[in-house]
Amino acid sequence: MANAGQAADIFQPQKLLAREAAIPNNAHLQLLWFYPPPALLLAGLAAHITPFFRAFFVWIAGLLLLSMLVLHRVGLGWRVIAVAALSPAGLLNTSLGQFGFLTGALFIAGVLLVEQRPAVAGGLFGALMFKPQGALLAPVLLLARRKWGGIAAGGAMALALCVLSLWVYGPDVWRQFFTLGLKISHFTLVQPFPRHPPPTFNSYEFYGVSVFWMCRSFGWSVQWSSLAQSVAALGAVAVCWHVWRRETANPTARMVLTACLALLTTPYGYLYDMCATSIAVSALAFQERRLVLEDVLLFSWPALGLLVAFKFYLELAPVILCLSAWRAARVLDYVAPLADH
């Protein structure tokens, strides 16, 4: 639609769903959830390929290859990358054709480069403008390390992607995104958590990982769930600031902790967004040459979480994220005195 000059129509639900329904043999999920217009720059490349299903496989292969190259470029071994790609989060992301593995790779790569190449790290964070909730903590850690060049590079990259999408698709796409896209996405976010088994795995609520959705699964109101999410986000920011203000001899453990905190920050988090934590925990497991319970739970939760949601109608990912964050903090000796006490 964007390549045909109909970018603004994407944010018209009737027009979008009609185009989705017209795809042959498409058992599509009628989920109205909109990414910012810079996402069209990436998706538009695959739209030149026909038929649809060939384009889909080129799309997922291209995203996976790009992600793996980014991770290898910043020093992660092929074994770590392969394990992460074949993790439950990685496989879920690939099967759905989502951005999760790419956003995870860009975020992890940025985290690893903050100290040595802050400008490149900032550029990688800024590239997440197509899915900005994946980089909410990026300014915090760059500010904590006083990497002003990284902040400037991140802002420049994000601005460049916005301007480029404005130039390619026109101002209407941004106007529709702010007036309709965000409103519809918010409406989708605040829907009640299901209390009856859905007929398929197409119920988006069961894929959630945020504190907001966990509270909604407990039966809390939107207002109380939003308050809990705000408290969790502020706590994650505070912990992130404290962690990145200190020097560390174990950047891999800090990477795990940061990836967990990033998912606790946003209400817009899904199981396939746990690709970042899967990459990080795989790297830590290979570094330590051992597995602990927290690592296993974090790695397998994108599969276990679906089973828990379908069986008990609960979304408990934040609990697992907190356990893994605590484990990483112990490795970093940030909580040793408290643990000993």
ChimeraX attribute file (.defattr): number of C-alpha atoms within 10 A of each C-alpha:
attribute: neighborCount
match mode: 1-to-1
recipient: residues
	/A:1	15
	/A:2	18
	/A:3	15
	/A:4	8
	/A:5	11
	/A:6	14
	/A:7	21
	/A:8	19
	/A:9	16
	/A:10	19
	/A:11	24
	/A:12	16
	/A:13	17
	/A:14	10
	/A:15	14
	/A:16	15
	/A:17	16
	/A:18	10
	/A:19	12
	/A:20	14
	/A:21	15
	/A:22	9
	/A:23	13
	/A:24	10
	/A:25	8
	/A:26	11
	/A:27	10
	/A:28	11
	/A:29	13
	/A:30	14
	/A:31	13
	/A:32	16
	/A:33	16
	/A:34	18
	/A:35	15
	/A:36	18
	/A:37	24
	/A:38	24
	/A:39	18
	/A:40	20
	/A:41	18
	/A:42	13
	/A:43	13
	/A:44	13
	/A:45	12
	/A:46	19
	/A:47	18
	/A:48	11
	/A:49	14
	/A:50	10
	/A:51	11
	/A:52	15
	/A:53	14
	/A:54	11
	/A:55	16
	/A:56	17
	/A:57	15
	/A:58	14
	/A:59	21
	/A:60	20
	/A:61	14
	/A:62	14
	/A:63	20
	/A:64	22
	/A:65	12
	/A:66	15
	/A:67	23
	/A:68	21
	/A:69	14
	/A:70	19
	/A:71	24
	/A:72	15
	/A:73	11
	/A:74	15
	/A:75	11
	/A:76	18
	/A:77	14
	/A:78	13
	/A:79	12
	/A:80	21
	/A:81	22
	/A:82	14
	/A:83	15
	/A:84	25
	/A:85	22
	/A:86	13
	/A:87	22
	/A:88	22
	/A:89	29
	/A:90	27
	/A:91	18
	/A:92	22
	/A:93	25
	/A:94	22
	/A:95	12
	/A:96	12
	/A:97	17
	/A:98	17
	/A:99	20
	/A:100	28
	/A:101	31
	/A:102	24
	/A:103	28
	/A:104	27
	/A:105	27
	/A:106	25
	/A:107	28
	/A:108	26
	/A:109	25
	/A:110	27
	/A:111	26
	/A:112	20
	/A:113	18
	/A:114	19
	/A:115	16
	/A:116	9
	/A:117	14
	/A:118	25
	/A:119	21
	/A:120	18
	/A:121	29
	/A:122	30
	/A:123	22
	/A:124	28
	/A:125	31
	/A:126	30
	/A:127	24
	/A:128	24
	/A:129	25
	/A:130	21
	/A:131	19
	/A:132	15
	/A:133	17
	/A:134	25
	/A:135	24
	/A:136	18
	/A:137	23
	/A:138	25
	/A:139	20
	/A:140	18
	/A:141	22
	/A:142	24
	/A:143	15
	/A:144	16
	/A:145	18
	/A:146	15
	/A:147	19
	/A:148	15
	/A:149	17
	/A:150	29
	/A:151	24
	/A:152	15
	/A:153	20
	/A:154	27
	/A:155	18
	/A:156	16
	/A:157	20
	/A:158	22
	/A:159	15
	/A:160	16
	/A:161	20
	/A:162	19
	/A:163	15
	/A:164	15
	/A:165	20
	/A:166	16
	/A:167	10
	/A:168	15
	/A:169	22
	/A:170	15
	/A:171	14
	/A:172	14
	/A:173	22
	/A:174	21
	/A:175	13
	/A:176	18
	/A:177	21
	/A:178	14
	/A:179	12
	/A:180	16
	/A:181	23
	/A:182	17
	/A:183	14
	/A:184	18
	/A:185	17
	/A:186	15
	/A:187	12
	/A:188	15
	/A:189	19
	/A:190	17
	/A:191	12
	/A:192	15
	/A:193	23
	/A:194	17
	/A:195	13
	/A:196	10
	/A:197	13
	/A:198	11
	/A:199	7
	/A:200	6
	/A:201	13
	/A:202	14
	/A:203	15
	/A:204	15
	/A:205	25
	/A:206	24
	/A:207	22
	/A:208	27
	/A:209	30
	/A:210	26
	/A:211	30
	/A:212	30
	/A:213	33
	/A:214	25
	/A:215	22
	/A:216	24
	/A:217	24
	/A:218	14
	/A:219	15
	/A:220	17
	/A:221	15
	/A:222	17
	/A:223	12
	/A:224	14
	/A:225	22
	/A:226	19
	/A:227	15
	/A:228	17
	/A:229	22
	/A:230	18
	/A:231	15
	/A:232	21
	/A:233	22
	/A:234	14
	/A:235	15
	/A:236	23
	/A:237	21
	/A:238	13
	/A:239	15
	/A:240	21
	/A:241	19
	/A:242	14
	/A:243	19
	/A:244	18
	/A:245	15
	/A:246	10
	/A:247	10
	/A:248	14
	/A:249	8
	/A:250	13
	/A:251	15
	/A:252	22
	/A:253	24
	/A:254	24
	/A:255	25
	/A:256	29
	/A:257	27
	/A:258	29
	/A:259	28
	/A:260	28
	/A:261	26
	/A:262	26
	/A:263	30
	/A:264	29
	/A:265	25
	/A:266	22
	/A:267	22
	/A:268	19
	/A:269	22
	/A:270	22
	/A:271	24
	/A:272	26
	/A:273	27
	/A:274	33
	/A:275	31
	/A:276	31
	/A:277	29
	/A:278	34
	/A:279	29
	/A:280	29
	/A:281	29
	/A:282	24
	/A:283	23
	/A:284	23
	/A:285	17
	/A:286	13
	/A:287	13
	/A:288	8
	/A:289	8
	/A:290	9
	/A:291	13
	/A:292	10
	/A:293	11
	/A:294	19
	/A:295	24
	/A:296	15
	/A:297	18
	/A:298	24
	/A:299	25
	/A:300	16
	/A:301	24
	/A:302	28
	/A:303	17
	/A:304	16
	/A:305	22
	/A:306	21
	/A:307	15
	/A:308	16
	/A:309	21
	/A:310	18
	/A:311	11
	/A:312	13
	/A:313	20
	/A:314	24
	/A:315	28
	/A:316	23
	/A:317	28
	/A:318	21
	/A:319	16
	/A:320	19
	/A:321	27
	/A:322	18
	/A:323	18
	/A:324	27
	/A:325	23
	/A:326	17
	/A:327	20
	/A:328	26
	/A:329	18
	/A:330	16
	/A:331	15
	/A:332	20
	/A:333	13
	/A:334	16
	/A:335	15
	/A:336	12
	/A:337	9
	/A:338	9
	/A:339	9
	/A:340	6
	/A:341	6
